[in-house]
Amino acid sequence: MLSEQLLELLACPICHDRLAAAPERDGLVCERCCLVFPVRDGIPVMLPEEAQRISGHEPGAEGQ
């Protein structure tokens, strides 16, 4: 998928939290926003309108 170095540099464009690789979803996941940003041809698409909501999760529910 993406190199660890690149993954360390990327942040969610909405909340600026860290992203985690989600190869099973073909993207990068922001746990805080409950969104998956797609990776197409090895390029992360960091546009909020391209992100998909993780079903069954509400934003900001982690840590509460």
C-alpha positions as CSV (number, residue, x, y, z in Angstrom):
1,M,0.0,0.0,0.0
2,L,1.8,3.1,1.2
3,S,5.2,3.4,2.8
4,E,5.4,4.0,6.6
5,Q,7.3,7.2,6.0
6,L,4.4,8.6,3.8
7,L,1.8,7.4,6.3
8,E,3.5,9.3,9.1
9,L,3.3,12.5,7.1
10,L,-0.4,12.2,6.2
11,A,-3.2,13.6,8.4
12,C,-6.9,13.7,8.2
13,P,-7.9,16.9,6.2
14,I,-10.9,17.4,8.5
15,C,-9.6,16.9,12.1
16,H,-5.8,16.7,11.4
17,D,-5.6,13.4,13.4
18,R,-3.3,10.6,12.3
19,L,-4.5,8.1,9.6
20,A,-4.0,4.4,9.7
21,A,-3.7,2.1,6.7
22,A,-6.8,0.1,6.0
23,P,-5.9,-2.3,3.2
24,E,-9.1,-4.2,3.6
25,R,-10.9,-1.0,2.7
26,D,-8.4,0.1,0.0
27,G,-7.7,3.3,1.9
28,L,-6.7,5.2,4.9
29,V,-8.9,5.5,7.9
30,C,-9.4,8.3,10.4
31,E,-10.8,6.7,13.6
32,R,-11.8,10.1,15.0
33,C,-14.0,11.1,12.0
34,C,-15.0,7.5,11.1
35,L,-14.0,8.1,7.5
36,V,-12.0,6.1,5.0
37,F,-10.1,8.1,2.4
38,P,-9.4,6.0,-0.8
39,V,-6.0,5.2,-2.2
40,R,-6.1,5.0,-6.0
41,D,-3.2,3.7,-8.0
42,G,-1.0,4.2,-4.9
43,I,-2.1,7.9,-4.4
44,P,-4.1,8.8,-1.4
45,V,-7.2,10.9,-2.2
46,M,-7.5,13.3,0.7
47,L,-10.6,15.1,-0.4
48,P,-13.4,15.1,2.2
49,E,-16.0,14.6,-0.5
50,E,-14.3,11.4,-1.6
51,A,-14.2,9.8,1.9
52,Q,-16.6,7.1,2.9
53,R,-18.2,6.9,6.3
54,I,-17.4,3.8,8.3
55,S,-20.7,2.1,8.8
56,G,-21.9,1.7,12.4
57,H,-19.6,4.4,13.8
58,E,-20.3,7.9,14.8
59,P,-17.6,10.6,14.6
60,G,-15.9,11.4,17.8
61,A,-17.2,8.3,19.6
62,E,-13.7,7.0,20.3
63,G,-12.4,7.5,23.8
64,Q,-15.9,8.3,25.3
